[in-house]
Amino acid sequence: MKIAEYGGVLSRLLKEARHAFPERSVFARAANDVLAMAGAYQSDGRTFHEEGDLVNALAGFAYGMGWLDAGCSIGLLSCRETTCHPAGTMDEKLPDSQNDRLCEKTLRYRGMFAEALSVIERSPDRDSHLYTGSMRFFAVAQSCYEKGVRYLEERDDAAALACFSYGYAWLDAGVRIGLFRILAKRDLFTV
């Protein structure tokens, strides 16, 4: 899939997503946060793409998709498609002129993501339904991190960046929703 197509899928899914709770409920506010974050990163990605900055476009679209998939996964949003849309190998080669920025950003995101994984803990009681949700969110994030590392080893920095961005969004959304508690480095999250 090309980067612009990935952004187009995110845009379409955002238009189709609906709140699953009454407007004044706590869960509706959480759903609003998810939609706002996914929408902001979709908009940022589109702007970056229009300016020819494919590195930040890819990161923005993947991060926005992660937020949206996380919100749909836990049931905050009613989404027509219930499958996740993780980023993977793109069918588009980024221009050589963006290689240094791609490498720098990918390695920086890997470090931030690894640190974020290590400074949170599940916050719901282990016998609650939300604990199961926190386990799923962490598993998706961890899987994306590991997949991103494999892509780095294969020298596919674009796919690695997409995986790191997508998975990091699941952690960030999990913190905002209340599935995780931050133990240190609050600046790694958008709370």
Stockholm file with secondary structure:
# STOCKHOLM 1.0

chainA/1-191         MKIAEYGGVLSRLLKEARHAFPERSVFARAANDVLAMAGAYQSDGRTFHEEGDLVNALAGFAYGMGWLDAGCSIGLLSCRETTCHPAGTMDEKLPDSQNDRLCEKTLRYRGMFAEALSVIERSPDRDSHLYTGSMRFFAVAQSCYEKGVRYLEERDDAAALACFSYGYAWLDAGVRIGLFRILAKRDLFTV
#=GR chainA/1-191 SS CCHHHHHHHHHHHHHHCEECSCTTSHHHHHHHHHHHHHHHHHHHHHHHHHTTCHHHHHHHHHHHHHHHHHHHHTTSEECSCCSCCCCCCCSSCCCGGGHHHHHHHHHHHHHHHHHHHHSEEECSCTTSHHHHHHHHHHHHHHHHHHHHHHHHHTTCHHHHHHHHHHHHHHHHHHHHHTSEEECSCGGGSCC
#=GC SS_cons         CCHHHHHHHHHHHHHHCEECSCTTSHHHHHHHHHHHHHHHHHHHHHHHHHTTCHHHHHHHHHHHHHHHHHHHHTTSEECSCCSCCCCCCCSSCCCGGGHHHHHHHHHHHHHHHHHHHHSEEECSCTTSHHHHHHHHHHHHHHHHHHHHHHHHHTTCHHHHHHHHHHHHHHHHHHHHHTSEEECSCGGGSCC
//
